[in-house]
Amino acid sequence: MKKSTYSLIGLVLLGVAATTVTGVVCKVRNKRLQRRLIDAANEGYETAHDIIYPDNYSRNEKKLRYGPVF
């Protein structure tokens, strides 16, 4: 076979591997998101995120500023 055929096969295999890795990463993210939403739905609507994930809300309070920001 020619050298160009080997490079074409290599590029196709690289594309398949990249697609597989991207699919796995997206599936894991989606699974985590669904788990968080299910936990929040089980706790209740208004206080669920405050109770289950308190760290996320404490970090945002540090960024809160009143008045002009230069």
Secondary structure, DSSP 8 states (H G I E B T S, - for coil): --HHHHHHHHHHHHHHHHHHHHHHHHHHHHHHHHHHHHHHHHH-SSSHHHHH-HHHHHHHHHH---S---
